[in-house]
Amino acid sequence: MGRDRHDSVGSTTTLLKSAIILDAPMTLLWAWQQLPIWLAASSSKHLHDINIHYLGAQKELDQWPVFLELLHLMPCTSLHISFISPDVPSNLDGKRKIFTKQQGSNELTDAAQTACISSDCETVVASDAAMMNSSCCLSHGEQKQFSSKLCSPRDGSNGMHSVVWSAETQRSAANDAAQMAQPASPADTISQTLQLSFYTGCYHDVAGDIQQEFRRPDLVFGANAGLAAYPSWVPTLQLLSHRSAPASIFTDFCEEAAFQGMRVMQAVAQGPMQWMPVAVNPFRKPLSCQGRDNNLPSYSNAFIFGMAPVADEHE
């Protein structure tokens, strides 16, 4: 009986650690999975190449290894997450970390050299102990090393390009969502690639630069955004309300902040929109982070909401 109780407590402790550490990637996964439900997509075509823009990253910049867990959870062959925030250090601006995982293996390795287009790449290797402290692949627990290529793809110019949601890669939000419902077939999962990119600045200032390098994102995600608290979000929301922009999903610490954020989105939207109503996020961090300015229950990524422009049928 004592051993059973010990095992139960140990299992609960592991789950609690996972819930605390993995709230950011699990919330991102949950947001991605809600798109076909929210947008009422009917197609079952699988989207193999997923491109996500992650806005307002802060703690995620130190905890990026936890996003490696997504390679075990998302049935895609290529996942690219771009972290865009004024808090991205200048030495990370324009850098990439690239990982691959072979079918039937939980081990992640550095990507092929062809993924690097810079002559001054350096290889960053994180030891097993460091990664386990970050709880990446916490549920797998194999003894292994993770290595990544840290590349600098940008030309160093500071010139900003105007954002154009390219017609060549443009897809309606509903079509984007429709392609993610079904898991990949065994032939489609021979290997998976995860690429993490980092950009310094507000999204509306750097989105043009990013689109010069990569295709249109399938989802724009903002964690603990505080849309109503920071006026700098307004031009970003105006950009994301363009009729050919991708769906965007945000989270906030408490319900009131989420509803205020929704009102800000509705006020600045520049065309017909589909709205994702405010809802509780099942993968919120289970630790209270109540602020000094109110007594409302507050948790990291506690509530989730979003918007998607209604694309012109003739585009």
N, C-alpha and C positions, 0 to 999 in steps of 0.2 A: 504493500500500500504506500509506504514511504517513497519507494522508487518511482511508482506511478505518479505520485504527487510532484516529485522532483522533476520528472520529465515534463509534466503538464506546465509547471511554472517556467521551466526552461524554454518550452515551446512558446508560451505566452510572451516571455521576455524578448525572444527573437522577433516575433511578430510586431511587438511594440516598437522595437528598434527600427524595424523595416518601415513601419508607418511613419515614424518620426523623420527618418533620413530620406525616404523615397517620396515624400509628398510632391515634390516638383515634377519628377518624371512621370509619376502615376497620374497626377492631375493633367499633364500634357496628353498622356495616353487617353484618359477619360474624355478630354475635350475632343480629341481626334475621333474617338468612337461615337460621340454624340452627333457628329455632322450628318451622317446619313439619316438619323432619326429626326433631327431637328429640321433638315431641309427636305424631308420626305422623298429621298432619292429611291428609285426603284431598280436601277441597274445593278447587277451583281459582278460587274467586271472588276478585277483586282488591280489596284494601283501599285505598281512595283516600285516606282521611284517617288519618294515622298520628300517634299521640300517645305520646311517650317521656319518661319521667322519668329524668334522668341524675344519679345520687347521688355525693356526695363529690368534686365538681369542685374542682380546685386549679389546675394549669397550664392547664386548659381555659378558665379565666376570662380569661386573657391571650391565648389562642390560638383564641378562638371563630371567627375568620374561616375556619379550616380546615374547619369543619362546613358551610360553603357548598358544598363539593364534593359533599355528599350529594344536592343537587338535580340533579346530573348523573348520579347513580348509582342513585337509588331511584325506581322507576316509580310514584310516587304524585303526586296533585295537591296534597296539603297535608301538610306535615311539621312537627310542633310538638315541640321539644325543650325541656324545662324543666330547668335546671341548679339542683340543690338541694344546698347545702353550708353548713356553718358558716363557710367561708372566703369566701363571697360577700360583697363589701363592702356596707355598709349603703346606700351611694348607688346600688347596683344592685338592691337588694331590691325585687321586684315590677315591675321594668322589662322591656320587650320590645324585641326587634329583629326587624323584619319585612322579608322580601325576596320578590320575585317573579321568575320566569323564564318568558319566552314560548317556545312551541314552536318548535323549529328555531333557537334562539339560545342562546349560552352567556352572554349578558349578564344580570346580575342588577340589578334596579332596586328602588326603594322601593315599598312596598305602598300600596294605596289608603288614603286618609284614613279611610275607614270602619272600618279595622282598629284605629284608635286611639280609645280611649274616655276619654282624659284630656285636660284642657284645657291641660296644660302640657308637651306633647310638644316634644322638640327633635330636629332631624334631624342624624344623625351621618354624615359622608361620609368614607370611607377612600380614599385615593388609590391609583392602580394600583401605585405603588412599594411602599407599605406592605403592600398585599395580597399582592404577589408575594413580599415578604420573608417573609410568613407562609405562602407557597406555596399559598394557596388557588387552585384551578383552575390548578395548576402545569402540568398537561399541556396546557392550552388556550392560555395565553399571549397572549390578545388584549389589545390596549390598550383599557382601559375604566375606568370608575369604578363603584364599588359604593356605594350609599347605602341607609340604613335609617332607619326610624322608631324612635326610642327613646321608649317610652311607659310611663306609670305607671298601671296599671289598678286598683291597690288603693286602698282607702279610707283607708289609714294606720292602721287599728285594729290593735292587738296581740292581740286576742282570738283564741284558737285554737278551731277547730271540731273536734269528734270526727269521725274518718274513717268514712264509710259508703260502701262500694263500691256505688254506686247501682244498684238493681234495674232502673231504666229503661235504663241503658246497660250493664248487666252482661252479659258474654259469657264463656263458659268459655275457658280458655287455649288449648284445642285449636281452638275456633272462631276465636279471634283469629289463630292461626297459619295456619289454613286459607285465610285471605283474602289472603295475600300472595304466593302462588306464581307467578301469571301476570303478565306485563307489561301495562301499560295499552294500550288500543287508541288509534290516533291521535286519535280524537275525545275521548279522555279526557285528553290531554296538551296541550291548548290553552295552559294556563299552569300553573305550579307555584308554591306558596307555601311558604316556610320561615320559621317563627317561633321565635325563641330567647327564652326567658323565664328570669329569674334570681330565686332565693329564698334568703334567709339562714336557716340553721338546720338541725337534724337532720330527716330525713324524717318520722319519727313525730310531730314537733312541728308541721310545716307542711303535711303532706299534706291535712289537712282544709281549710285555707285554699285550697289549690290546687284542690281538687275543687269548691269553691264557684264557681270561675271557669271551669274546664274539665271536660270529661268524663273518665271513667275512662281511665287510660293503657293502651296496648296492650302495653307492655313497661316494666319498671323495670330500669335498668342501673347498675351500680356499677363504676367503673374503679379498679384497684389498691386494692381495698377494705380489705384487712387485717382481715377479719371476726374473726379470732381474736385480733388484737392490740388492738382497741379495743372495750371493753365497751359503748360507746354504740350499737353496731350491734344489740344484743340486742332492744330494743323495736321497732326498725325491722323486723328479721327476723320478730318475732312478728306484726307488722302484715301483712307480706307473706305470711305463711303462712295467713292467713284463707282459707277455702274459696272465696270469690268474688274474691280478689285476682288481679291479673294475674301472668303469668310474670315472674320476676326472674333476671337473669344478672349474674355478677360476674367480675372478673378479679383476678389477683394477680401479684406480681413473680416468685415462684418456685414450684416444684411443691409443696414442703412446706407453704408458706403456703396454697396453694389447697386441699390436702387437709385442713389444719386448719380452714380456712374452711368446707369442706363438712361437717365434723364439727359445727361450731358450728350451722350451719343445721339439721342433722338433730336436734340436741339441743333446739333451741328451737321447732321446727315444732309447730304446734298441731292438725294434722289430716293426713289422707292426702295424700301429695305424689308428684309425678313429679320425678325427679332427673336433671339433666343432668350426667353424669360429668365429672370433671376431664380436660381435654384441652389440648394445645398450641394456642395461638392463632397462625395463620399470619401475622397482621398485627401481631405484637408488634414493638416498636421494636428495630431491629437494633443497639443500643448497650447494652453491659453497664452495669448500675447496682448492682453487688454491694454489699451493706451491710457494716457493720463487725461485725455480730453473728453472721455465718455465712459460709461459703465456698461456698455454693450458687450455681449459675449464676442470675443474676437479670436480668430485662429488664422494661421497662414493658409492662404488659398481656400478660405471658408466657403465663399459663395461664387458661383460661376454664371456668366451671362455673355451675350454676344450679338453680333449683327452680320448680315450678309446682303450685299447689294443685289437687287433684282436685275439680272442682265437683260439687255435689249435683245428681243427675239431675232432681230435682223442682223445682230453682230456675228 
